[in-house]
Amino acid sequence: MPRVILDGTADAWRAHARALAASGTPPDEIDWVDLLRGGASDATLFAAPEVSPLPPRPHVDLPVPRAFGARVGTVACHRSSAIWPLLYGLLVRMIAGERRLLDDPLDAEVATFARLEKAVRRDAHKMHAFVRFRRVEDPLARNGERFIAWYEPSHLIVEREAPFFRERFPSMDWSILSPDRCAHWDGARVTFTEGVTRERAPDHDELEEMWCSYYASIFNPARVKLKAMAAEMPRKFWSTLPETAQLPELLEDVPRRLEAMARTSRRMADSAHPFVPPGAGLDELRAALPGCEGCELHRDSTRPVMGEGPADARVVLLGEQPGDAEERQGRPFIGPAGAILREAMAQASMGVEGVYLTNAVKHFRHELAALSPGEEEARQQGALAVDPASEAPAEPSAEPSAGHSAGHSAESPAGLFDGVPARLPAGPATAPDSGVGIGTATGTGTGRGRRRIHKRPTAQHASRCQPWLDAEMQVVQPEVLVTLGATAMRAVHGPTARLPDPLSSPAAVPSRYARITLATFHPAAILRATDGARRSGMLAHLVATLRRAREDIGDQEPSGTAMRSEHGVAELGGPRNGR
């Protein structure tokens, strides 16, 4: 069996492999020995095998893909001595006709080849990132100084990566010392010497204190991921990185710095946070709300609407935003959608006196639209009610009136649509989540014959208004929170939350605001639903969710017909336990 003793370089392997392959020597008949990687088993204390002399170049050209030759140089830097028989085996197979062998990732030898190549490339990436030079005085250097780094690579890559540092730092004389090989640059050429021990490298210089201060100043606690840090910056490199000495202290200070960042971040400066009085009760919050300028909605001269209900309410119903009627009167859920909600509460035997009603966004987001020709003619003839303050059509009454229940599904809960329109008024209006959205056009930019059309608030509006909701929930601390519609649901659970299926049962989950949080449909979405079966399912889900909320706080439904208040709504029975 031929025995080939290598000095550990890719060039020596290439010369021997070319000659052996040209002579037809099979891979399993060659004993490869690598003196650099310690592969000589018969070496003694006083003698080591001699490196095999390089054979002459064969006269035949071997059909080897160019890509293989380029990648051999990378794999040849791997520290394992098993690379040489692997490379020769692949070479013989490609010469025998498997020209596209390296394109087969399922081949065992190709997979091993790719794994070794990846390991070397990763080690090179680490070397580029973690080499740290320290300045020492050197009278033989160009500027009387030399920059020296100590680095311990996982593989034999110092010679391979030296050109990177030559191009990166051409104006300074440097040396990279390692146990395997050392590289030196003098401004003209790179030279290599044998490896040395760590004691030959300096352990400090006068610039490190400045560098560590800079590193601490740019350390971002909001992006700390310990597992990723350990994977990308293994501890084996920490001893050569001066900044790592302060990492434990920086990590310990992360909670305090995060809190400070939260108080001064741009996100909070562009939100309602500066306008929310800390530790305030509901009355103080209500008084402070008109001064909020946390988003651009305050520029429309609309009146923000605070929540309504007792400070010790056990249940909170959270909607999207106030509608036109709510904005004019300064109370939540008093328009057509509010009428639907109150009837649904009655069907669930839940009254309003023990419930806190509020919205995720406190201002009425809207756009202006001209009256339809029929509405304009009726306005001019005095047949269309107009708010004298703005000459805009008045909000349709939320009080029950006869003749509006036609067209609703017979499967809807009894009385749930009594007194509200089956469809929204004709025209360009888009149904809001908390009101019809047609009414007074107050504030700047409005004029004769204009109406305000509901416009859904964006996720950014809800996010900027979140401090008001946080403050309300901090005061009320409900046991059960019911979100009405997608905007409210996402204000509580995040942007990926989805509304339930209308045919599903109410599902309770915990949230940061309440131990029991239920999600259902907004009454305005029910108003604008055109499919009778879906509308019935949404109605049933709303009533079932409200009933579940009442049951979750331990209130029992009164026997017989539900007791009604002066508003025709069942009262929430029983004292509040434990509050």
Secondary structure, 3 states (H helix, E strand, C coil): CCEEEECCCHHHHHHHHHHHHHCCCCHHHCEEEECCCCCCCCCCCCCCCCCCCCCCCCCCCCCCCHHHHHHHHHHCCCCCCCHHHHHHHHHHHHHCCCCCHHHCCCCHHHHHHHHHHHHHHHHHHHHHHHCCCEEEECCCCCCCEEEEEECCCCCCCHHHHHHHHHHHCCCCCEEEECCCEEEEECCCCEEEEECCCHHHCCCCCCCHHHHHHHHHHHCCHHHCCHHHHHHHCCHHHHHHCHHHHHHHHHHHCHHHHHHHHHHHCHHHHCCCHHHCCCCCCHHHHHHHHHHCCCCHHHHHCCCCCCCECCCCCCEEEEECCCCHHHHHHCCCCCCHHHHHHHHHHHHCCCCCCCEEEEECCCCCCEEEEECCHHHHHHHHCCCCCEECCCCEECCCCCCCCCCCCCCCCCCCCCCCCCCCCCCCCCCCCCCCCCCCCCCCCCCCCCCCCEEEEECCCCHHHHHHHHHHHHHHHHHHCCCEEEEECHHHHHHHHCCCCCCCCCCCCCCEECCCCCCEEEEECCHHHHHHCCCHHHHHHHHHHHHHHHHHHHHHCCCCCCCCCCCECCCCCECCCCCCCCC
